[in-house]
Amino acid sequence: MRSYQKEIINALINKMDWMGSNTNVETKNGVTEVTYYRTKIAVVNHGNKTAKFDNGGWTNAATTARINAVKEFCNDYGYTY
């Protein structure tokens, strides 16, 4: 697992904001949004423990890796998607 994937998961666990060079994780009112460049690729609702994903049409390895990091968090912490 790459360091940015660990940072994304850490931000989700702690419900905190994090910004990498091209990835942004922002939490407001119990909802965390993960944005890669300008594409919102994941929305995680901590209240009802659900997540939604959208690759925005980008099927490359980098987008997929970020989505998979959020899915790993969901699987580990009982969130559905």
ChimeraX attribute file (.defattr): number of C-alpha atoms within 10 A of each C-alpha:
attribute: neighborCount
match mode: 1-to-1
recipient: residues
	/A:1	7
	/A:2	9
	/A:3	8
	/A:4	17
	/A:5	17
	/A:6	15
	/A:7	16
	/A:8	24
	/A:9	20
	/A:10	15
	/A:11	19
	/A:12	24
	/A:13	13
	/A:14	9
	/A:15	19
	/A:16	14
	/A:17	17
	/A:18	17
	/A:19	15
	/A:20	11
	/A:21	8
	/A:22	9
	/A:23	19
	/A:24	17
	/A:25	23
	/A:26	17
	/A:27	20
	/A:28	11
	/A:29	9
	/A:30	12
	/A:31	18
	/A:32	21
	/A:33	21
	/A:34	27
	/A:35	20
	/A:36	21
	/A:37	12
	/A:38	11
	/A:39	15
	/A:40	17
	/A:41	22
	/A:42	21
	/A:43	20
	/A:44	25
	/A:45	19
	/A:46	17
	/A:47	9
	/A:48	11
	/A:49	15
	/A:50	15
	/A:51	19
	/A:52	15
	/A:53	17
	/A:54	13
	/A:55	17
	/A:56	12
	/A:57	8
	/A:58	12
	/A:59	9
	/A:60	9
	/A:61	9
	/A:62	11
	/A:63	20
	/A:64	13
	/A:65	15
	/A:66	24
	/A:67	21
	/A:68	14
	/A:69	19
	/A:70	24
	/A:71	21
	/A:72	14
	/A:73	17
	/A:74	20
	/A:75	12
	/A:76	9
	/A:77	11
	/A:78	10
	/A:79	17
	/A:80	14
	/A:81	12
